[in-house]
Amino acid sequence: MKNITPNRSLSGTDAQLLTRLSEKGSDIFTTQMAAKALGRSSFDIRKRLHYLVQRRWLQRLEKGKYLIVPLSAGMEGRHTENELIIASHLVSPYYISYWTALSYYGYTEQPSRTVYVATTKQKRPVAIHGLTYRFVQLQPHKFFGQAPVWIGDKRVNLAKKEKAIVDALDHPELAGGIIQVVKALWRGREELNLNQLIDAALRMGNRAITKRLGYLLQQIGIGTEQHFAKIAKNLSAGYAVLDPLSPKQGRHDTQWRVVVNIPEDELLVWRET
């Protein structure tokens, strides 16, 4: 191969391994996938993969998972795959949601060094290339509302716009706080299907979501009387705090049964005119 420094040289067997994986579209792969590609034992493959990491042909994402570094990464072998593509290989089942999905849709301008991944499994956070991948374990009845999107030629499961909002209402702390959530509602006002949004909120089985949703929609003037009536019909008796990140004290909104525990003038101070 031309223009490859000695520390990135490849043996015939290593070239065969990377070629076979690349031809299958497996730029991110597991130890087991590599063993199958070469018909070798896992022990032999682990040593070979370790060698390829040292030679910068591979990047280790986590135990047993690797990323092929393309030639376009240059002689130093520096390459970072799109974070959503990496996330799609770290756990199954999964979909990308919360702050990350809101950012993807352009509903928040706040950057985050955390990629939020919804899953039904328990998994510790993983740090890769300066980003933290946080896995939010959902009960099975909350694991819905995702759709595939394409990042280049790679398929990634992403929360639909309405489900991303609902997930953020369920855990505002995973979306930058309730002010970021109301901003997302406002910025998505022409794209969001309110009936689907309300249905998703009700399906979650957490009445705090519907209370926050009703209150915020009313505050920003989105929705019809029919929408508000549908939400109000499904409220429970207790009160939910508007923002879990703030002290649990504030005005009690009797209509939506929400404790408005952040200054109301701050809630909409950002609003575009």
C-alpha positions in Angstrom: 0.0 0.0 0.0 1.3 3.5 -0.8 1.8 6.3 1.6 1.5 4.1 4.7 4.0 4.6 7.4 5.7 1.5 9.0 3.5 1.7 12.1 0.5 1.2 9.9 1.8 -1.6 7.8 -0.5 -4.6 7.3 0.1 -8.3 7.0 -1.8 -10.3 4.4 -4.0 -11.8 7.1 -4.7 -8.5 8.7 -5.6 -6.9 5.3 -7.9 -9.9 4.7 -9.7 -9.4 8.0 -10.2 -5.7 7.5 -11.3 -6.2 3.9 -13.9 -8.9 4.7 -15.3 -6.8 7.5 -15.5 -3.6 5.4 -17.1 -5.4 2.5 -19.9 -6.5 4.9 -20.3 -2.9 6.0 -19.0 -3.8 9.5 -16.8 -0.8 10.1 -17.7 -1.3 13.8 -17.5 -4.9 14.8 -17.1 -7.3 17.7 -14.4 -9.8 18.5 -16.8 -12.6 17.6 -17.5 -11.0 14.2 -13.7 -10.8 13.5 -13.2 -14.5 14.5 -16.0 -15.6 12.2 -14.6 -13.5 9.3 -11.2 -15.3 9.5 -12.4 -18.6 10.9 -10.0 -18.3 13.8 -10.4 -18.8 17.5 -11.3 -15.9 19.7 -8.0 -16.1 21.6 -6.0 -15.7 18.3 -8.3 -12.9 17.1 -8.0 -11.0 20.4 -4.2 -10.9 20.0 -4.5 -9.8 16.4 -7.0 -7.0 17.2 -4.7 -5.8 20.0 -1.9 -5.6 17.5 -4.1 -3.7 15.0 -5.1 -1.2 17.7 -1.4 -0.6 18.4 -0.8 0.0 14.7 -3.7 2.4 14.5 -5.8 0.4 12.0 -8.4 -0.1 14.7 -9.8 2.0 17.5 -11.1 0.2 20.6 -14.6 1.5 21.5 -15.2 -0.7 24.5 -14.4 -4.3 25.6 -14.9 -6.5 22.5 -15.9 -3.7 20.1 -13.7 -2.0 17.5 -13.8 0.6 14.8 -11.9 0.3 11.5 -9.8 3.4 10.9 -10.1 4.3 7.2 -7.1 5.3 5.0 -8.6 8.8 4.9 -7.6 9.2 8.5 -4.1 9.8 7.3 -0.7 8.5 8.3 -1.4 9.0 12.0 -4.5 6.9 11.9 -6.7 9.6 13.6 -10.3 9.1 12.9 -13.6 9.7 14.8 -16.8 8.0 13.6 -20.1 9.9 14.0 -21.2 9.6 17.6 -24.7 8.4 16.6 -23.2 5.6 14.6 -21.0 4.6 17.5 -23.9 4.7 19.9 -25.9 2.4 17.6 -23.3 -0.4 18.2 -23.0 -0.1 22.0 -26.2 -1.7 23.2 -29.3 -3.5 21.8 -32.1 -2.7 21.8 -31.6 1.1 21.7 -32.7 4.4 20.3 -31.1 7.8 20.6 -33.2 10.3 22.6 -33.3 13.1 25.2 -30.8 16.0 24.6 -29.1 14.2 21.7 -32.3 13.7 19.7 -33.4 17.3 20.4 -30.1 18.5 19.1 -30.4 16.4 16.0 -33.7 17.9 15.2 -32.4 21.4 15.8 -34.7 22.0 18.8 -31.9 23.0 21.1 -28.8 25.0 20.5 -27.0 23.9 23.7 -24.1 21.5 23.0 -23.6 18.4 25.1 -20.6 16.1 25.6 -23.0 13.3 26.5 -24.8 11.1 24.0 -28.1 9.8 25.5 -29.1 6.3 24.5 -32.5 4.8 25.6 -32.5 1.0 26.1 -34.3 -1.6 28.2 -30.9 -2.9 29.5 -28.7 -1.7 32.3 -25.3 -0.5 31.1 -22.6 1.7 32.5 -21.6 4.9 30.7 -18.8 4.5 28.1 -16.3 7.3 27.3 -15.1 7.4 23.7 -13.1 10.2 22.0 -14.1 12.8 24.7 -17.8 12.0 24.7 -19.7 10.1 27.3 -22.3 7.6 26.1 -25.0 7.4 28.8 -27.5 4.6 28.7 -31.0 5.3 30.1 -32.7 2.1 31.1 -36.4 2.3 30.3 -39.2 0.0 31.4 -40.5 -2.0 28.4 -43.7 0.0 28.1 -41.7 3.2 27.7 -39.5 1.8 25.0 -41.4 3.0 21.8 -41.6 5.8 19.4 -38.3 5.4 17.5 -37.6 5.4 13.7 -34.6 4.8 11.6 -32.5 7.7 10.2 -29.5 7.5 7.9 -26.1 8.9 8.8 -24.4 8.5 5.5 -25.0 4.9 4.6 -25.5 3.8 8.3 -28.8 3.3 9.8 -29.4 4.7 13.3 -32.5 4.4 15.5 -33.7 7.8 16.7 -36.6 8.9 18.8 -39.3 10.5 16.7 -39.8 14.2 17.3 -42.8 13.7 19.5 -41.2 10.9 21.5 -38.0 12.9 22.0 -40.1 15.7 23.6 -42.0 13.2 25.7 -38.8 11.5 26.9 -37.4 14.9 27.8 -40.6 15.7 29.8 -40.1 12.4 31.6 -36.6 13.4 32.5 -35.9 17.1 31.9 -32.5 16.6 33.6 -31.4 14.6 30.6 -32.3 17.4 28.2 -30.6 20.3 30.0 -33.6 21.2 32.2 -37.2 22.2 31.6 -36.3 25.5 29.9 -34.5 23.6 27.2 -37.6 21.4 26.9 -40.0 24.3 26.5 -37.6 25.8 23.9 -37.8 22.5 22.0 -41.6 22.6 22.1 -41.6 26.1 20.7 -39.0 25.5 18.0 -40.8 22.3 16.9 -44.3 23.9 16.9 -44.7 23.7 13.2 -43.5 20.2 12.9 -44.8 18.4 15.9 -48.1 16.4 15.7 -49.8 17.4 18.9 -52.2 14.5 18.9 -49.2 12.1 18.6 -47.4 14.1 21.2 -50.2 13.8 23.7 -50.8 10.1 22.9 -47.1 9.3 23.5 -47.2 11.2 26.8 -50.2 9.2 28.0 -48.7 5.9 26.9 -45.7 6.5 29.1 -47.8 6.0 32.2 -46.2 8.9 34.1 -48.7 11.6 34.9 -45.9 14.1 35.6 -45.3 14.1 31.9 -48.8 15.1 31.0 -48.9 17.8 33.7 -45.7 19.4 32.4 -46.9 19.1 28.8 -50.3 20.7 29.5 -48.7 23.5 31.5 -46.0 24.3 28.9 -48.2 24.1 25.9 -50.5 26.6 27.5 -47.7 28.9 28.4 -46.4 29.1 24.9 -49.9 29.2 23.3 -49.8 26.0 21.4 -52.8 23.7 21.1 -56.5 23.8 20.9 -59.2 23.4 23.5 -59.6 19.8 22.4 -55.9 19.2 23.0 -56.0 20.7 26.5 -59.2 18.8 27.3 -57.6 15.5 26.4 -54.6 16.2 28.6 -56.7 17.5 31.5 -58.9 14.4 31.4 -55.9 12.3 32.2 -54.4 14.2 35.1 -53.9 12.6 38.5 -54.7 14.2 41.8 -51.1 14.9 43.0 -48.7 17.6 42.0 -45.5 17.2 39.9 -42.6 19.6 40.0 -42.1 21.4 36.7 -38.3 21.1 36.9 -36.7 18.2 38.8 -33.4 20.1 38.7 -34.7 23.0 40.8 -35.8 23.1 44.5 -39.3 21.5 45.0 -40.9 24.7 46.1 -43.0 27.2 44.2 -46.5 28.2 43.1 -49.0 25.4 42.8 -50.8 25.6 39.4 -54.2 24.1 40.2 -55.2 23.7 36.6 -52.3 21.4 35.6 -51.3 20.3 39.1 -47.8 21.4 38.6 -45.4 23.0 41.2 -43.9 25.9 39.2 -40.5 25.7 40.9 -38.6 28.0 38.6 -39.2 31.8 38.1 -42.0 32.0 35.5 -40.3 35.0 33.9 -37.2 32.8 33.2 -39.3 30.1 31.6 -40.1 32.2 28.5 -37.5 35.0 28.6 -35.7 33.4 25.6 -38.9 33.3 23.4 -38.4 34.5 19.9 -40.7 37.3 18.7 
